[in-house]
């Protein structure tokens, strides 16, 4: 599949078929995800693949994040879009597999009086780890789409991070995202892209 087609064709899927994804296919997706660039090439990320009864227990925890994410949704979307968005929190779309992406925990209290350079210095490790994990996730989403799979990049479950970490045995790690993955049972339309988000500064060289 051409890269441009994958980038333009990928969608957030919130409804999946019941059939399991072969483990070998999941391994291929993960292998491609792990080729993402990372800050200083540290590759400080970890993927936890959740299936079976543990996936059902994870769903029970994730479903409790709905009340926390609701105010954000109400600020941005119509009631119809909110209903669609919340569905994946109720049942993970029926996806048989969920991938949790983690980085080492490195949160720090930042004094409000700290200048920009000092703040960045203190947040350097976490900043790099989060951006690296985001690159990993984008690779994962595109690789899954290329294999005929659907995904949904979920950050709302962060509200239940302590409970999720305890369930998965991931103390000392920071949860970045949960990603349901499976064979899609829907084909959502492409949302419009925002305009006027690029600025050109300086003249183009000849």
N, C-alpha and C positions, 0 to 999 in steps of 0.2 A: 504494500500500500504506500502511495506517495505521502510524504510528510505533510504537504499542504492539505491533502484530503483528510488526513487524520486530525489535524489541528482544527479545520473548519467543521468536520463532521462529528467530533466528540460532543456528547451531551451529558448532563447530570441525569442519571437514571434513578427513578424512585419506585420502580416496580420491576421485579425479576421473576423469571421462570423458576420452578421448584428444582429443576435438575441440577445436580452437582457439577462443578467444574473439575475436570481431571487434574490431579495434583501436578502432573507434568506441565500442563498449560500454566498453572499458577506459578510454578517454578520459573518458566520462561519469562513470564511477565515481571516477576521479581528480579530476575537476572538483568533484564533491560533497565529496570528502575535503578539498580545499583550502579549503573554507568553514568549517573548524573554527576555534574560538577559539584564540588563541595569546598567550603571555605578552607584555604590552606591545605586542601586535599586531605583533611582529617577523616572524612567519611564517618562522622560521629552520629550515626543514625542506627535505628534498629526497627525491624518490622516484625510484628507479632501477628501470626495468622490464626484466626479464631473460627472454629467450626463446631458442629455438633451441639451437645448439651451446653457447652461453655458459651457458644454463640447465643443460645436461648437465655442464659443467665445474664449475658452482656446486654441483650435487648431490654431486659427488665430494668437495668440501671439506666441505659440510654433514654428510655421512654420518660424518665423523670426529669430530663433536661428541657422538656417542652415549655414549662412555665417560665423558665429562665430566659429562653431564647425569644419568647413571644414579644416582649417590648421592642426588641430590635426589628423583628419582622413587621410589626405594626407601623414603625417609623418609615419603612421602605416600600411595602407592598400592599396590594389590594387584598381584600378578604379571600378572593378566589386563589390568588397566588400563595397566600399564607396557608390555606387548607392543603394545597398541593405540597408545599414545603414541609409541613408538619407530618405528613403521612409517613415519611421515611423515619421519623423519630418514633412512630408508633410500632413499626414492625420491620425496620431496616429494609423496607421494600420487598421483604421475603427473600433477600439475598442469602444463599447458603453459606457464604464466607464473608468475613469481615477482616480487614487488615488494619491494624493499629500501628501508627508511625510514632516512634519515640526518639528523643534526644536526651543526653545526660542533663540532669537538673543543675541549673546554675543561676537561679534567680537571686537578685541582690536588691537591698533597699537603697534607693538613690536619693540623696539629699536634694531638695528643691533648689538650693543655691548653687549646685554644681554646674559649671559651665558646659557647653556643648562637647568640647574635647574630653573633659573629665567624665561626662555621662557616657560617651561612646566607649571610652577606655574601660569603664566598669561593666558595660553591657556587651563588650566585644565578643566574648565567647558565646553568649546566648544569641546575639544577633547573627553571628555566623552559622550557628547550629540551626536556627530557625529557617534562614534563607536556604541552607543546604537541604534541609528536610523538604522545603517547598519545591526545590528543583527535583528531588527524588520523587515526590508525589506527582508532579507533572509528567515525568517519565512514565510512572506507573499507569496514570490515566490513559496516556496515549498508547502505551504498549498493550494495555487491556483492550482498548478499542480496536487496535490492529488485529487482535485475536478473536474479534467478534463478541467481546464482553462489554458489559456496562459497569459504570462506577458512579459513586457520588462522594465528592469531597466534603466531609462533615467536620466542622469545627465547633458546632453547638454542644456536643458532648463534653467539651472542656469544662462545662459547669459541673459535671459529675466526675471530674478527674480523680479525686481522691478515692472514690468508690470503685472506679474502673481500674485504677492502679492496684488497689487491694485485691480485686477479683482476679486480675491477670498476673499478680505477683511481680509488679513493676515498681516497687518502692525505689526512690532515688532517681527516677526517670521523669521527664516531662512529656506528657501526651501532646502531640502536635495535631493529630487528626485521626478520625476513624473513616474507613473507606469500605462500604459494602461493595462486593464485586460478584458478578454472576451474569447469566445470559439475560439480556434485556427483554422485558415483556411490554415495552412501550417504545415509541419513537417521537420524542418531544420535538416541537419546532425550534428553530434557532432563535434565541433572543437577540434583539437588535444590539449592535455595538454602539457604544457612546462615541460621539464625535468631539472634535476640538480638544483632544487630550494630548496632542503632540505639538511641541514648539520647535521651530527651526531657528537657530541662532547663528549669525554669520553668513557669509556668502558661499555658494557652492564653487569649489575649485574647478577650473577648466580641465 
